[in-house]
Amino acid sequence: MKAVSMASRASRARVRKSPSAAPFANARLRNRQTALSLQYAAGAYELGAEWIYDKLDYTTNGTDRKKLNGNQVSLNALYKF
């Protein structure tokens, strides 16, 4: 039995895949997010602020790697009546 499984592994290792057979063109390699949220409540009022920072490593063709980063700020207010 072991000889059969070793032979099947060796035949699979020789199969070459075409680069054009990629399942998707825009592959995400790594995504990192950091967020900070502050909230304040007093009586019927609530205020909040949130900051999000994102770093993305991606590729468009599988070999060239590119980096992208950005910030986002969100402010919100709520009144309960």
Distance bins in CASP14 RR format, pairs under 12 A and 6 or more apart:
PFRMAT RR
TARGET T0000
AUTHOR 0000-0000-0000
RMODE 2
METHOD distances of the structure
MODEL  1
1 7 0 0 0 0 0 1 0 0 0 0 0
1 8 0 0 0 0 0 1 0 0 0 0 0
2 8 0 0 0 0 0 1 0 0 0 0 0
2 9 0 0 0 0 0 1 0 0 0 0 0
3 9 0 0 0 0 0 1 0 0 0 0 0
3 10 0 0 0 0 0 1 0 0 0 0 0
4 10 0 0 0 0 0 1 0 0 0 0 0
4 11 0 0 0 0 0 1 0 0 0 0 0
5 11 0 0 0 0 0 1 0 0 0 0 0
5 12 0 0 0 0 0 1 0 0 0 0 0
6 12 0 0 0 0 0 1 0 0 0 0 0
6 13 0 0 0 0 0 1 0 0 0 0 0
7 13 0 0 0 0 0 1 0 0 0 0 0
7 14 0 0 0 0 0 1 0 0 0 0 0
8 14 0 0 0 0 0 1 0 0 0 0 0
8 15 0 0 0 0 0 1 0 0 0 0 0
9 15 0 0 0 0 0 1 0 0 0 0 0
15 21 0 0 0 0 0 1 0 0 0 0 0
17 23 0 0 0 0 0 1 0 0 0 0 0
19 25 0 0 0 0 0 1 0 0 0 0 0
19 61 0 0 0 0 1 0 0 0 0 0 0
19 62 1 0 0 1 0 0 0 0 0 0 0
19 63 0 0 0 0 1 0 0 0 0 0 0
20 61 0 0 0 0 0 1 0 0 0 0 0
20 62 0 0 0 0 0 1 0 0 0 0 0
22 59 0 0 0 0 0 1 0 0 0 0 0
22 60 0 0 0 0 0 1 0 0 0 0 0
22 61 0 0 0 0 1 0 0 0 0 0 0
22 62 1 0 0 1 0 0 0 0 0 0 0
22 63 0 0 0 0 0 1 0 0 0 0 0
23 62 0 0 0 0 0 1 0 0 0 0 0
24 58 0 0 0 0 0 1 0 0 0 0 0
24 59 0 0 0 0 0 1 0 0 0 0 0
24 60 0 0 0 0 0 1 0 0 0 0 0
24 61 0 0 0 0 0 1 0 0 0 0 0
24 62 0 0 0 0 0 1 0 0 0 0 0
25 58 0 0 0 0 0 1 0 0 0 0 0
25 59 0 0 0 0 1 0 0 0 0 0 0
25 60 1 0 0 1 0 0 0 0 0 0 0
25 61 1 0 0 1 0 0 0 0 0 0 0
25 62 0 0 0 0 1 0 0 0 0 0 0
26 56 0 0 0 0 0 1 0 0 0 0 0
26 58 1 0 0 1 0 0 0 0 0 0 0
26 59 1 0 0 1 0 0 0 0 0 0 0
26 60 1 0 1 0 0 0 0 0 0 0 0
26 61 0 0 0 0 1 0 0 0 0 0 0
26 62 0 0 0 0 1 0 0 0 0 0 0
26 64 0 0 0 0 0 1 0 0 0 0 0
26 66 0 0 0 0 0 1 0 0 0 0 0
26 68 0 0 0 0 0 1 0 0 0 0 0
27 56 0 0 0 0 0 1 0 0 0 0 0
27 57 0 0 0 0 0 1 0 0 0 0 0
27 58 1 0 0 1 0 0 0 0 0 0 0
27 59 1 0 1 0 0 0 0 0 0 0 0
27 60 0 0 0 0 1 0 0 0 0 0 0
27 61 0 0 0 0 1 0 0 0 0 0 0
27 62 1 0 0 1 0 0 0 0 0 0 0
27 63 0 0 0 0 0 1 0 0 0 0 0
27 64 0 0 0 0 0 1 0 0 0 0 0
27 65 0 0 0 0 1 0 0 0 0 0 0
27 66 0 0 0 0 0 1 0 0 0 0 0
28 54 0 0 0 0 0 1 0 0 0 0 0
28 55 0 0 0 0 0 1 0 0 0 0 0
28 56 1 0 0 1 0 0 0 0 0 0 0
28 57 1 0 0 1 0 0 0 0 0 0 0
28 58 1 0 1 0 0 0 0 0 0 0 0
28 59 0 0 0 0 1 0 0 0 0 0 0
28 60 0 0 0 0 0 1 0 0 0 0 0
28 62 0 0 0 0 0 1 0 0 0 0 0
28 65 0 0 0 0 0 1 0 0 0 0 0
28 66 0 0 0 0 0 1 0 0 0 0 0
28 68 0 0 0 0 0 1 0 0 0 0 0
29 55 0 0 0 0 0 1 0 0 0 0 0
29 56 0 0 0 0 1 0 0 0 0 0 0
29 57 1 0 1 0 0 0 0 0 0 0 0
29 58 1 0 1 0 0 0 0 0 0 0 0
29 59 1 0 0 1 0 0 0 0 0 0 0
29 60 0 0 0 0 0 1 0 0 0 0 0
29 62 0 0 0 0 1 0 0 0 0 0 0
29 63 0 0 0 0 0 1 0 0 0 0 0
29 64 0 0 0 0 0 1 0 0 0 0 0
29 65 1 0 0 1 0 0 0 0 0 0 0
29 66 0 0 0 0 1 0 0 0 0 0 0
29 67 0 0 0 0 1 0 0 0 0 0 0
29 68 0 0 0 0 0 1 0 0 0 0 0
30 54 0 0 0 0 0 1 0 0 0 0 0
30 55 1 0 0 1 0 0 0 0 0 0 0
30 56 1 0 0 1 0 0 0 0 0 0 0
30 57 1 0 1 0 0 0 0 0 0 0 0
30 58 0 0 0 0 1 0 0 0 0 0 0
30 59 0 0 0 0 0 1 0 0 0 0 0
30 65 0 0 0 0 1 0 0 0 0 0 0
30 66 0 0 0 0 0 1 0 0 0 0 0
30 67 0 0 0 0 1 0 0 0 0 0 0
30 68 0 0 0 0 0 1 0 0 0 0 0
30 69 0 0 0 0 0 1 0 0 0 0 0
31 53 0 0 0 0 0 1 0 0 0 0 0
31 54 1 0 0 1 0 0 0 0 0 0 0
31 55 1 0 0 1 0 0 0 0 0 0 0
31 56 1 0 1 0 0 0 0 0 0 0 0
31 57 1 0 0 1 0 0 0 0 0 0 0
31 58 0 0 0 0 1 0 0 0 0 0 0
31 67 0 0 0 0 0 1 0 0 0 0 0
31 68 0 0 0 0 1 0 0 0 0 0 0
31 69 0 0 0 0 0 1 0 0 0 0 0
31 70 0 0 0 0 0 1 0 0 0 0 0
32 52 0 0 0 0 0 1 0 0 0 0 0
32 53 0 0 0 0 1 0 0 0 0 0 0
32 54 1 0 0 1 0 0 0 0 0 0 0
32 55 1 0 1 0 0 0 0 0 0 0 0
32 56 1 0 0 1 0 0 0 0 0 0 0
32 57 0 0 0 0 1 0 0 0 0 0 0
32 67 0 0 0 0 0 1 0 0 0 0 0
32 68 0 0 0 0 0 1 0 0 0 0 0
32 69 0 0 0 0 1 0 0 0 0 0 0
32 70 0 0 0 0 0 1 0 0 0 0 0
33 50 0 0 0 0 0 1 0 0 0 0 0
33 51 0 0 0 0 0 1 0 0 0 0 0
33 52 1 0 0 1 0 0 0 0 0 0 0
33 53 1 0 0 1 0 0 0 0 0 0 0
33 54 1 0 1 0 0 0 0 0 0 0 0
33 55 1 0 0 1 0 0 0 0 0 0 0
33 56 0 0 0 0 1 0 0 0 0 0 0
33 69 0 0 0 0 0 1 0 0 0 0 0
33 70 0 0 0 0 0 1 0 0 0 0 0
33 71 0 0 0 0 0 1 0 0 0 0 0
33 72 0 0 0 0 1 0 0 0 0 0 0
34 50 0 0 0 0 0 1 0 0 0 0 0
34 51 0 0 0 0 1 0 0 0 0 0 0
34 52 1 0 0 1 0 0 0 0 0 0 0
34 53 1 0 1 0 0 0 0 0 0 0 0
34 54 1 0 0 1 0 0 0 0 0 0 0
34 55 0 0 0 0 1 0 0 0 0 0 0
34 69 0 0 0 0 0 1 0 0 0 0 0
34 70 0 0 0 0 0 1 0 0 0 0 0
34 71 0 0 0 0 1 0 0 0 0 0 0
34 72 0 0 0 0 0 1 0 0 0 0 0
35 49 0 0 0 0 0 1 0 0 0 0 0
35 50 1 0 0 1 0 0 0 0 0 0 0
35 51 1 0 0 1 0 0 0 0 0 0 0
35 52 1 0 1 0 0 0 0 0 0 0 0
35 53 1 0 0 1 0 0 0 0 0 0 0
35 54 0 0 0 0 1 0 0 0 0 0 0
35 71 0 0 0 0 0 1 0 0 0 0 0
35 72 0 0 0 0 1 0 0 0 0 0 0
35 73 0 0 0 0 0 1 0 0 0 0 0
35 74 0 0 0 0 1 0 0 0 0 0 0
36 48 0 0 0 0 0 1 0 0 0 0 0
36 49 0 0 0 0 1 0 0 0 0 0 0
36 50 1 0 0 1 0 0 0 0 0 0 0
36 51 1 0 1 0 0 0 0 0 0 0 0
36 52 0 0 0 0 1 0 0 0 0 0 0
36 53 0 0 0 0 1 0 0 0 0 0 0
36 71 0 0 0 0 0 1 0 0 0 0 0
36 72 0 0 0 0 0 1 0 0 0 0 0
36 73 0 0 0 0 0 1 0 0 0 0 0
36 74 0 0 0 0 0 1 0 0 0 0 0
37 47 0 0 0 0 0 1 0 0 0 0 0
37 48 1 0 0 1 0 0 0 0 0 0 0
37 49 1 0 0 1 0 0 0 0 0 0 0
37 50 1 0 1 0 0 0 0 0 0 0 0
37 51 1 0 0 1 0 0 0 0 0 0 0
37 52 0 0 0 0 1 0 0 0 0 0 0
37 73 0 0 0 0 0 1 0 0 0 0 0
37 74 0 0 0 0 1 0 0 0 0 0 0
37 75 0 0 0 0 0 1 0 0 0 0 0
37 76 0 0 0 0 0 1 0 0 0 0 0
38 46 0 0 0 0 0 1 0 0 0 0 0
38 47 0 0 0 0 1 0 0 0 0 0 0
38 48 1 0 1 0 0 0 0 0 0 0 0
38 49 1 0 1 0 0 0 0 0 0 0 0
38 50 1 0 0 1 0 0 0 0 0 0 0
38 51 0 0 0 0 1 0 0 0 0 0 0
38 73 0 0 0 0 0 1 0 0 0 0 0
38 74 0 0 0 0 0 1 0 0 0 0 0
38 75 0 0 0 0 0 1 0 0 0 0 0
38 76 0 0 0 0 0 1 0 0 0 0 0
39 45 0 0 0 0 0 1 0 0 0 0 0
39 46 1 0 0 1 0 0 0 0 0 0 0
39 47 1 0 0 1 0 0 0 0 0 0 0
39 48 1 0 1 0 0 0 0 0 0 0 0
39 49 0 0 0 0 1 0 0 0 0 0 0
39 50 0 0 0 0 1 0 0 0 0 0 0
39 74 0 0 0 0 0 1 0 0 0 0 0
39 75 0 0 0 0 0 1 0 0 0 0 0
39 76 0 0 0 0 1 0 0 0 0 0 0
39 77 0 0 0 0 0 1 0 0 0 0 0
39 78 0 0 0 0 1 0 0 0 0 0 0
40 46 1 0 0 1 0 0 0 0 0 0 0
40 47 1 0 1 0 0 0 0 0 0 0 0
40 48 1 0 0 1 0 0 0 0 0 0 0
40 49 0 0 0 0 1 0 0 0 0 0 0
40 75 0 0 0 0 0 1 0 0 0 0 0
40 76 0 0 0 0 0 1 0 0 0 0 0
40 77 0 0 0 0 0 1 0 0 0 0 0
40 78 0 0 0 0 0 1 0 0 0 0 0
41 47 1 0 0 1 0 0 0 0 0 0 0
41 48 0 0 0 0 1 0 0 0 0 0 0
41 76 0 0 0 0 0 1 0 0 0 0 0
41 77 0 0 0 0 0 1 0 0 0 0 0
41 78 0 0 0 0 1 0 0 0 0 0 0
41 79 0 0 0 0 0 1 0 0 0 0 0
41 80 0 0 0 0 1 0 0 0 0 0 0
42 77 0 0 0 0 0 1 0 0 0 0 0
42 78 0 0 0 0 0 1 0 0 0 0 0
42 79 0 0 0 0 0 1 0 0 0 0 0
42 80 0 0 0 0 0 1 0 0 0 0 0
43 78 0 0 0 0 0 1 0 0 0 0 0
43 79 0 0 0 0 1 0 0 0 0 0 0
43 80 1 0 0 1 0 0 0 0 0 0 0
43 81 0 0 0 0 0 1 0 0 0 0 0
44 77 0 0 0 0 0 1 0 0 0 0 0
44 78 0 0 0 0 1 0 0 0 0 0 0
44 79 1 0 1 0 0 0 0 0 0 0 0
44 80 1 0 1 0 0 0 0 0 0 0 0
44 81 1 0 0 1 0 0 0 0 0 0 0
45 76 0 0 0 0 0 1 0 0 0 0 0
45 77 1 0 0 1 0 0 0 0 0 0 0
45 78 1 0 0 1 0 0 0 0 0 0 0
45 79 1 0 1 0 0 0 0 0 0 0 0
45 80 1 0 0 1 0 0 0 0 0 0 0
45 81 0 0 0 0 0 1 0 0 0 0 0
46 75 0 0 0 0 0 1 0 0 0 0 0
46 76 0 0 0 0 1 0 0 0 0 0 0
46 77 1 0 0 1 0 0 0 0 0 0 0
46 78 1 0 1 0 0 0 0 0 0 0 0
46 79 1 0 0 1 0 0 0 0 0 0 0
46 80 1 0 0 1 0 0 0 0 0 0 0
47 74 0 0 0 0 0 1 0 0 0 0 0
47 75 0 0 0 0 1 0 0 0 0 0 0
47 76 1 0 0 1 0 0 0 0 0 0 0
47 77 1 0 1 0 0 0 0 0 0 0 0
47 78 1 0 0 1 0 0 0 0 0 0 0
47 79 0 0 0 0 0 1 0 0 0 0 0
48 73 0 0 0 0 0 1 0 0 0 0 0
48 74 0 0 0 0 1 0 0 0 0 0 0
48 75 1 0 0 1 0 0 0 0 0 0 0
48 76 1 0 1 0 0 0 0 0 0 0 0
48 77 1 0 0 1 0 0 0 0 0 0 0
48 78 0 0 0 0 1 0 0 0 0 0 0
49 72 0 0 0 0 0 1 0 0 0 0 0
49 73 1 0 0 1 0 0 0 0 0 0 0
49 74 1 0 0 1 0 0 0 0 0 0 0
49 75 1 0 1 0 0 0 0 0 0 0 0
49 76 1 0 0 1 0 0 0 0 0 0 0
49 77 0 0 0 0 0 1 0 0 0 0 0
50 71 0 0 0 0 0 1 0 0 0 0 0
50 72 0 0 0 0 1 0 0 0 0 0 0
50 73 1 0 0 1 0 0 0 0 0 0 0
50 74 1 0 1 0 0 0 0 0 0 0 0
50 75 1 0 0 1 0 0 0 0 0 0 0
50 76 1 0 0 1 0 0 0 0 0 0 0
51 70 0 0 0 0 0 1 0 0 0 0 0
51 71 1 0 0 1 0 0 0 0 0 0 0
51 72 1 0 0 1 0 0 0 0 0 0 0
51 73 1 0 1 0 0 0 0 0 0 0 0
51 74 1 0 0 1 0 0 0 0 0 0 0
51 75 0 0 0 0 0 1 0 0 0 0 0
52 69 0 0 0 0 0 1 0 0 0 0 0
52 70 0 0 0 0 1 0 0 0 0 0 0
52 71 1 0 0 1 0 0 0 0 0 0 0
52 72 1 0 1 0 0 0 0 0 0 0 0
52 73 1 0 0 1 0 0 0 0 0 0 0
52 74 1 0 0 1 0 0 0 0 0 0 0
53 69 1 0 0 1 0 0 0 0 0 0 0
53 70 1 0 0 1 0 0 0 0 0 0 0
53 71 1 0 1 0 0 0 0 0 0 0 0
53 72 1 0 0 1 0 0 0 0 0 0 0
53 73 0 0 0 0 0 1 0 0 0 0 0
54 67 0 0 0 0 0 1 0 0 0 0 0
54 68 0 0 0 0 1 0 0 0 0 0 0
54 69 1 0 0 1 0 0 0 0 0 0 0
54 70 1 0 1 0 0 0 0 0 0 0 0
54 71 1 0 0 1 0 0 0 0 0 0 0
54 72 1 0 0 1 0 0 0 0 0 0 0
55 66 0 0 0 0 0 1 0 0 0 0 0
55 67 1 0 0 1 0 0 0 0 0 0 0
55 68 1 0 0 1 0 0 0 0 0 0 0
55 69 1 0 1 0 0 0 0 0 0 0 0
55 70 1 0 0 1 0 0 0 0 0 0 0
55 71 0 0 0 0 0 1 0 0 0 0 0
56 65 0 0 0 0 0 1 0 0 0 0 0
56 66 0 0 0 0 1 0 0 0 0 0 0
56 67 1 0 0 1 0 0 0 0 0 0 0
56 68 1 0 1 0 0 0 0 0 0 0 0
56 69 1 0 0 1 0 0 0 0 0 0 0
56 70 0 0 0 0 1 0 0 0 0 0 0
57 64 0 0 0 0 0 1 0 0 0 0 0
57 65 1 0 0 1 0 0 0 0 0 0 0
57 66 1 0 0 1 0 0 0 0 0 0 0
57 67 1 0 1 0 0 0 0 0 0 0 0
57 68 0 0 0 0 1 0 0 0 0 0 0
57 69 0 0 0 0 1 0 0 0 0 0 0
58 64 0 0 0 0 1 0 0 0 0 0 0
58 65 1 0 0 1 0 0 0 0 0 0 0
58 66 1 0 1 0 0 0 0 0 0 0 0
58 67 0 0 0 0 1 0 0 0 0 0 0
58 68 1 0 0 1 0 0 0 0 0 0 0
58 69 0 0 0 0 0 1 0 0 0 0 0
59 65 1 0 1 0 0 0 0 0 0 0 0
59 66 1 0 0 1 0 0 0 0 0 0 0
59 67 0 0 0 0 0 1 0 0 0 0 0
59 68 0 0 0 0 0 1 0 0 0 0 0
60 66 1 0 0 1 0 0 0 0 0 0 0
60 68 0 0 0 0 0 1 0 0 0 0 0
END
